[in-house]
Amino acid sequence: MSRMAVIGGLNLDEVVYLDGPLLPGGRMRAREREHRVGGGGANTAVALALAGHAVRLWGAVGDDDAGRRILAVLAGHGIDASGVARRAGPTPCPLILVDAAGERTIIKVEQPLSIRLDPPVAADLSGVAGMWVNAFTPTLADPMAAAVAARRTLVCAHLPPPPIDHWPAHVMVASGLDPRDALARAQALAGDALRWVVVTEGARGAVALHVGGDRVTVPAAPARAVDTTGAGDAFTAGLMHGLTARRLPMDRALSLACRFGAAAVEHAASLPPERLRSLAAAHVGA
């Protein structure tokens, strides 16, 4: 079991399942509505815990029932939430629309400024095998740089939007971008620390570009999509598990990541399914 650090959002998702595709100007009917724990930080942390890792999570919740529910779910998965700040105000509750094909649309409501996480310090990352950053607080660049400099932690991060201009990481993950454009932006942000940029392409699979010029492409794993919420978060957990605990080359790590993502889309939830336990242990690409 490896130690993992995850930094990201914690939400109580309000999910509405639609009876058809989402159409501009349309009049939709919903067949189901529910509230469930989610957010990129929670989703990835739970996926890594299911894969057998000891996970510590940094994020923030409000001082309300939603925040307490999130913390209880994290505790149930054995996740160390000592890095989760409890703030005055409501916990983020985005609206997620899931159409009949399983595709999701996320509508985020602006939250009070009090919902901000406290970044880890360098000492928090001692002995950590992998670090995932899916939050865009500029001060996170400091612990990321410390982890890179220590040379014992694989630092992975979601490719951040402007105006962030310094984001040291070994692996950057993006979606919906031309891989070459993603690589150029990642190199500008991470400098010499960068090794790979990974771009997810949904039903087409994923592409990884190495700074040395190598390109790795893997197809998506077969799946019947029920709800795509959290698929990218599960993908990231599979990638980190493959690169750290399994020490797989990038092609096999990407294949495992796609299997994690496929398992997530077949599961009607924001958090990943228990099936990840067996996928994490399975032999990949032999």
Secondary structure, DSSP 4 states (H G I P E B T S, - for coil): --EEEEEE--EEEEEEEESS---TT----EEEEEEEEE-HHHHHHHHHHHTT-EEEEEEEEESSHHHHHHHHHHHHTT-EEEEEEEESSPPP--EEEE-TTS-EEEEPPP--TT--PPPPPGGGGTT-SEEEEE---GGGHHHHHHHHHHTSSEEEEEPPPTT------SEEEEESS-HHHHHHHHHHHHGGG--EEEEE-GGG-EEEEETTS-EEEEPPPP---S--TTHHHHHHHHHHHHHTTS---HHHHHHHHHHHHHHHHTSSSSSPPTTHHHHHHS----
